[in-house]
Amino acid sequence: MKILLYGLNYSPELTGIGKYSGEMCEWLAENGHQVRVVCAPPYYPEWRVGEGYKNWLYCTEVIRGVRVLRCPLFVPRQPTTITRLLHLISFACFSFPILLRQWDWKPDVIICIEPTFFCVPGALLFSKVAGCRTMLHIQDYELDAMLGLGMGKPGRIARMAKALEAWFMRRFDMVSSISYSMLDNAALKLGTRDKLFYFPNWVDTEFLTPYGNPDIFKNKWNIPANTRVVLYSGNIGKKQGLEIVLQAAKELGVHKELLFVIVGAGAAKVDLINLAEQLQLHNVKFFPLQPYQDLPDLMAIADIHLVIQKKGAADAVLPSKLTAILAVGGNSILTAEADTELGLLCEKYPGIATRIEPESSALLVESIVSMLSELPPKQVGVYNQLARQFALDNLKEDRILTRLVEKLANR
């Protein structure tokens, strides 16, 4: 098949949507499909265009057999509601001419990635011009996330935006998403389940295993061998609400053997570092994102992994970092309401993770203390077997992407 992917984020971004889009397209190319990508230069989660790229120039490159067409966009230094909207709109506008130029390639299908939903009209128009099938893959409900986090006020404009969103979604041949609760949300918007396809994020279970070497990063970062580590790794944005991690660290400061390690980048990182300094926290260390090939050893330092989100974010966004934690058999604490995807996952698979209500540092403190009292100090080869088995049974890359190809071929 000829497959055209249209989306904002793409490899070599190390986290989030770009990582999965890159892995998907490379897998498709390796398995005999012709793949092109219309995307932006890498900028996430640092909100800074990567070295060797320019945010105001068009460029074309080939990455592992995939032809990648990069389009200009506005990248704000400090994302706000307004600047983030301008950021998304700028990509949709600058990428549309390049998208239209792909009509003579005659793709069999165009896969449009949300975010950004601003690209949806262009993707549908292109499908009419090129005569190809359409798939909308929802990694993140932009509108729902904004409203859930209080970035937009409910009212007439919000209702009109939701109605327009549903109208466009109904024009796609297929709509997929990464969790069952997000598919339920899509069904409400579409008024039917006929077009829906469960297409979860995956993990390389042969690369991410419980056998990473914790000494590599403990030595690199001067962390004593007997230190018990609570690790957060990933995007540091507003929807995470990582302030409760610092509050928990403040309350647990008397535990000299306990260290909070925060690894990542994002729009809220500077504010979080400033808050840690204001609180005079000596049991918190910040580090930048690490190369993907080092991820197994990074994950191995953690006695406890954290998956933190604010209220209202859990159903709109399924955190991709959880798949890596499950693959390495990590013991994790995640914040989510009981009726969300994460909450239902914990209920269906007891022991896979510990769920607490969001935005409560007291509950986080209680859970960390309880978990550390029950777990022996971290050792290589000692891991959460329920979490690892779930990843082996449900999150293997080949299995998930083979199902996608079958779905596209039979549509």
C-alpha positions in Angstrom: 0.0 0.0 0.0 0.9 3.7 -0.4 0.3 5.3 3.0 0.5 9.1 3.6 0.8 10.2 7.3 -0.2 13.7 8.0 0.6 14.9 11.5 2.4 17.5 13.5 5.0 15.4 15.4 7.4 12.8 14.0 10.8 11.1 14.6 13.4 11.9 15.9 11.3 13.2 18.8 12.0 10.9 21.7 8.6 11.1 23.5 4.9 11.3 22.9 3.2 11.2 19.5 6.3 11.8 17.4 7.9 8.7 18.7 4.9 6.5 17.9 4.4 8.0 14.4 8.0 7.5 13.6 8.0 3.8 14.8 4.8 3.1 12.9 6.0 4.5 9.6 9.4 2.8 9.8 7.7 -0.5 10.6 5.4 -0.1 7.6 8.3 0.7 5.3 10.3 -2.2 6.6 7.3 -4.5 5.8 7.1 -3.5 2.1 4.7 -0.4 2.1 5.5 2.9 0.5 5.2 5.6 3.2 5.4 9.4 3.1 5.0 11.8 6.0 4.0 15.5 6.1 5.0 16.8 9.5 6.9 19.6 11.3 10.5 19.7 12.3 11.2 18.0 15.7 10.6 20.4 18.6 8.8 18.4 21.4 8.9 18.2 24.4 11.6 20.9 24.7 9.5 23.4 22.7 12.7 24.2 20.7 13.4 23.1 17.2 16.0 20.4 17.1 19.6 20.9 16.0 20.0 20.8 12.2 16.4 21.9 11.6 14.7 25.3 11.0 11.2 26.1 12.0 10.7 28.5 9.1 12.0 26.4 6.2 10.6 23.5 4.2 12.9 20.5 3.9 12.7 16.8 2.8 14.7 13.9 4.2 14.5 10.1 4.1 14.6 8.3 7.4 14.8 4.5 7.3 13.0 4.2 4.0 10.3 6.9 4.8 10.1 10.1 2.8 9.6 12.9 5.4 8.5 16.3 4.3 9.0 18.9 7.0 6.9 22.1 7.0 7.4 25.4 8.9 5.5 26.3 12.0 5.5 28.7 14.9 7.1 27.3 18.1 6.4 29.4 21.2 9.1 29.6 23.9 6.5 29.5 26.6 3.3 27.9 25.4 0.1 29.5 26.5 -3.5 28.9 25.3 -3.2 31.6 22.6 0.4 30.8 21.5 -0.4 27.1 21.4 -3.4 27.7 19.2 -1.2 29.8 16.9 1.4 27.0 16.9 -1.2 24.4 15.8 -2.8 26.7 13.2 0.5 27.7 11.7 1.4 24.1 11.0 -2.0 23.4 9.4 -1.6 26.4 7.1 2.1 25.9 6.1 1.7 22.2 5.6 -1.4 22.3 3.4 0.3 23.2 0.1 2.8 20.4 0.6 0.0 18.0 1.4 -1.8 18.9 -1.9 1.4 18.3 -3.9 1.2 14.6 -2.9 -2.0 14.0 -5.0 0.0 12.8 -8.0 1.7 10.2 -5.8 -1.9 8.7 -5.4 -1.7 7.2 -1.9 -4.2 4.5 -1.0 -4.9 6.0 2.4 -4.1 9.2 4.3 -3.8 8.8 8.1 -4.4 12.1 9.9 -3.0 12.3 13.4 -4.8 14.4 16.1 -3.4 16.6 17.4 -3.8 18.8 15.5 -7.4 18.8 14.6 -6.7 21.9 12.5 -5.2 19.5 9.9 -8.5 17.6 9.6 -10.2 19.8 6.9 -7.1 19.7 4.8 -6.8 15.9 5.1 -10.4 15.4 4.0 -10.1 17.8 1.1 -6.9 16.0 0.0 -8.7 12.7 0.1 -11.3 14.0 -2.3 -8.7 15.3 -4.7 -6.5 12.2 -4.5 -9.4 9.7 -4.3 -7.9 7.9 -1.3 -9.4 6.4 1.9 -9.2 8.3 5.2 -8.3 7.5 8.8 -8.3 9.8 11.8 -6.1 8.5 14.6 -6.7 10.3 17.9 -3.7 10.4 20.2 -5.1 13.4 22.1 -8.5 15.1 22.1 -7.4 18.7 21.9 -10.7 20.3 22.5 -11.6 18.0 25.4 -8.2 18.4 27.0 -8.4 22.2 26.8 -11.9 22.2 28.4 -11.0 19.6 30.9 -8.0 21.6 32.1 -9.9 24.9 32.2 -8.3 26.4 29.1 -11.6 27.2 27.6 -15.0 28.2 29.0 -18.1 26.0 28.4 -20.8 27.8 26.6 -22.1 28.6 23.1 -18.7 28.7 21.4 -17.6 25.4 23.1 -20.8 23.7 21.9 -20.3 25.0 18.4 -16.7 23.8 18.4 -17.8 20.3 19.6 -20.5 20.2 16.9 -17.9 21.1 14.2 -15.5 18.5 15.6 -18.2 15.8 15.3 -19.2 16.9 11.8 -15.6 16.5 10.5 -15.0 13.2 12.3 -18.1 11.7 10.6 -16.4 12.4 7.2 -13.6 9.9 7.8 -13.8 6.3 6.7 -12.2 5.1 9.9 -11.6 6.6 13.3 -9.1 5.1 15.7 -7.7 5.9 19.2 -5.3 4.5 21.8 -7.8 3.5 24.5 -11.2 2.1 24.9 -12.5 5.1 26.9 -11.2 7.4 24.1 -13.1 5.2 21.6 -16.2 5.6 23.7 -15.8 9.3 23.5 -15.4 9.1 19.7 -18.6 7.0 19.6 -20.5 9.7 21.4 -19.2 12.3 18.9 -19.9 10.1 15.9 -23.2 8.7 17.0 -22.1 5.2 15.9 -19.3 2.7 16.6 -19.2 1.4 13.0 -16.1 3.3 12.0 -14.1 2.8 15.2 -10.8 0.9 15.5 -8.8 0.2 18.6 -5.2 1.1 17.8 -3.2 1.4 21.1 0.3 2.6 21.5 2.8 -0.2 21.7 6.1 -1.0 23.3 9.2 -2.9 22.2 9.1 -5.7 24.8 12.4 -7.2 23.5 14.2 -3.9 24.0 12.5 -2.7 27.2 12.9 -5.6 29.7 13.3 -5.9 33.5 17.0 -6.5 33.1 18.4 -3.0 32.7 21.5 -2.0 34.7 20.7 0.6 37.4 24.3 1.2 38.2 24.9 3.0 34.9 22.8 6.0 35.8 23.3 5.9 39.5 27.1 6.2 38.9 26.6 8.8 36.1 24.4 11.0 38.4 26.3 10.3 41.7 23.3 8.5 43.3 24.4 6.2 46.1 23.8 2.5 45.4 21.4 2.1 48.4 19.2 5.1 47.5 15.6 4.3 46.8 14.4 6.2 43.8 11.0 7.6 42.8 11.2 8.3 39.1 9.2 10.5 36.8 10.3 10.4 33.2 8.6 12.2 30.3 6.9 15.4 29.3 6.9 18.1 32.0 3.8 20.1 31.0 0.8 21.7 32.7 -1.5 18.8 32.3 0.8 16.6 34.4 0.5 18.8 37.5 3.9 17.7 38.9 3.7 20.2 41.7 2.3 17.4 43.9 5.5 15.4 43.4 7.5 18.3 44.9 5.0 18.7 47.7 5.4 14.9 48.4 9.2 15.3 48.3 8.9 18.1 50.9 6.9 15.9 53.3 9.2 12.9 52.8 12.4 14.9 53.3 13.1 13.1 56.6 13.7 9.9 54.6 17.3 10.4 53.8 17.5 7.3 51.7 14.7 8.5 49.3 15.4 10.5 46.2 12.9 11.9 43.6 14.4 11.9 40.1 12.6 14.0 37.4 13.8 13.3 33.8 12.4 15.1 30.9 11.6 18.4 29.2 8.5 20.5 28.6 6.8 23.9 29.0 6.5 23.7 32.8 10.0 22.5 33.6 11.5 25.9 34.4 8.6 26.7 36.8 9.0 23.3 38.4 12.7 23.8 39.0 12.0 27.3 40.5 9.4 25.8 42.8 11.8 23.1 44.0 14.4 25.8 44.8 11.7 27.8 46.7 10.9 24.8 48.7 14.6 24.1 49.3 14.3 20.5 48.3 17.5 18.5 48.6 15.9 15.2 47.7 14.8 16.1 44.2 17.1 16.0 41.1 16.3 17.2 37.6 17.9 15.7 34.4 17.3 16.2 30.7 15.7 13.6 28.4 18.1 10.7 27.8 18.7 8.9 24.5 16.2 6.2 23.7 18.8 3.5 23.6 19.6 4.2 27.3 16.0 3.9 28.4 16.2 0.3 29.8 19.0 1.4 32.2 17.3 4.6 33.1 14.1 2.8 34.0 16.1 0.3 36.1 17.0 2.9 38.7 13.4 3.3 39.9 11.9 1.6 42.9 8.7 3.4 42.1 7.6 5.0 38.8 5.2 7.9 38.7 2.5 8.6 36.1 1.0 11.9 37.1 -1.9 13.9 35.6 -4.3 16.5 36.7 -8.0 15.9 37.0 -9.8 15.9 33.7 -6.8 14.9 31.7 -6.8 11.1 32.1 -9.6 10.2 29.6 -8.5 12.7 27.0 -4.8 11.6 27.1 -3.5 8.1 27.8 0.1 8.6 28.9 2.5 6.8 26.6 5.1 6.5 29.4 3.0 3.8 31.1 3.7 1.3 28.3 7.4 1.5 29.0 6.8 1.1 32.7 4.7 -2.0 32.1 7.3 -3.5 29.7 10.1 -3.3 32.3 7.8 -4.6 35.0 7.9 -1.4 37.0 6.0 -0.8 40.2 4.1 2.4 39.5 1.7 4.9 41.1 -0.6 6.7 38.7 -3.1 9.5 39.3 -6.5 9.0 37.6 -10.2 9.0 38.5 -11.7 5.6 39.0 -13.9 5.7 35.9 -11.1 6.7 33.5 -9.1 4.3 31.2 -6.3 4.1 33.7 -8.7 3.6 36.6 -10.5 0.8 34.8 -7.2 -0.8 33.8 -6.1 -1.0 37.5 -9.5 -2.4 38.4 -9.4 -5.1 35.7 -5.8 -6.1 36.4 -5.2 -5.8 40.2 -1.6 -5.3 41.0 -0.6 -3.9 37.6 -0.2 -0.4 39.2 -1.4 1.6 42.2 -4.1 4.2 41.4 -4.8 7.3 43.5 -7.0 10.3 42.9 -5.3 13.2 41.1 -4.0 16.4 42.7 -3.5 15.0 46.2 0.0 15.2 47.6 -1.2 13.5 50.8 -2.4 10.4 48.9 0.9 10.4 46.9 2.9 10.5 50.1 0.8 7.7 51.7 1.2 5.5 48.5 4.9 6.0 48.3 5.5 5.1 51.9 3.2 2.1 51.7 4.8 0.8 48.5 8.3 1.2 49.7 7.5 -0.7 52.9 6.2 -3.6 50.9 8.9 -3.7 48.2 12.4 -4.9 48.7 15.2 -2.6 47.5 15.4 -2.6 43.7 17.3 -5.5 42.2 17.9 -6.6 38.7 15.5 -9.4 37.7 13.0 -8.6 40.5 10.0 -6.9 39.0 6.3 -6.6 38.8 5.4 -9.7 36.9 1.8 -8.7 36.3 2.9 -5.5 34.6 5.4 -7.3 32.4 3.0 -10.0 31.4 0.3 -7.4 30.5 2.8 -5.8 28.1 3.7 -9.1 26.5 0.1 -10.0 26.0 -1.3 -6.6 24.8 1.4 -4.1 23.8 3.7 -5.9 21.3 4.5 -3.7 18.3 4.3 -6.4 15.6 0.9 -7.6 16.7 -0.7 -4.1 16.9 0.7 -2.8 13.5 -0.2 -6.0 11.7 -3.8 -5.5 12.8 -3.6 -1.9 11.4 -2.4 -3.1 8.0 -5.1 -5.8 7.9 -7.7 -3.1 8.8 -6.5 -0.7 6.1 -6.4 -3.4 3.4 -9.9 -4.6 4.2 -11.5 -1.2 4.5 
